Amino acid sequence: MSGQIFYRERQKVKDGSKTPRFRIAAVAGVDLKVYADHLRMGELKQLADATGANLVELKGGGGKKKHDKE
């Protein structure tokens, strides 16, 4: 079984900006150390190809925040 790299889209990114949009949240089954805070999709794909891992996108909740009152 190949490893998995879990990533998510950054929260504070603006549409049209040329800044990296993704962040690695976790890595399973792959010996990989990541020193960058934010990555582009092309960079994530290169990491996955080089390590033989699958990319798994984490979906956001999109609901109320924890600290909001009901």
N, C-alpha and C positions, 0 to 999 in steps of 0.2 A: 504494500500500500504506500502510495506517495504521501508526502506531507501536505499540509495546508497552510496557507497564509491568509489570515482574516484581516480585512481592511474595511474602512468606512470613509465616507465623504466628510470633509471638514465642515464644521458648523459655521464658521465665520469666513466664508469665501464669497466673493462677489461675482456675479455673472459677467463674463467678458474680461475678467482680470487674468493676467498671465502668470499667476502664482500656482504652485502645485496644489492639487485639490484633495489628495487622499492621504490617509494616515493608517499605518499598520497598527492593528489592535492586538493581535496575538499570532503566534506561530506554533504549529503542532507537527511533530515528527520530522522536523528539518533543523539541522544545526546551522542556524543563521543568526547573526547579530546585525541589527540595523542601527545606524547612528544618525540618520536623517530624521527630522521631525515630520516633514511633509514630502510626499512623492507624487510624481505624475503617473498616469496609467501606463505609459510606455515603460517607465522605470520598474513599476510593479511586475509587468509582464516579463521583463528581462530577468528580474530576480526569480520569478517562478520558473522560467525556462531553464535557467542555469542550475537551479536546485532540484528540478523535477517535481515541483510542488504545484498544487492547484490553488487558484485564487478564489476566495469565498468572500462575497460582499455582505457586510452586515447591514441589515435594514434598520432604519431609525424608528423609534416608537411613534413619533408624530403626535402624541397625545399631550395631556397636561404634564407640566413639570412637577417634580416631587414636592416642591415647596409651595405650590399653588393651593389655596384653600378651596374646598368643594362648596 
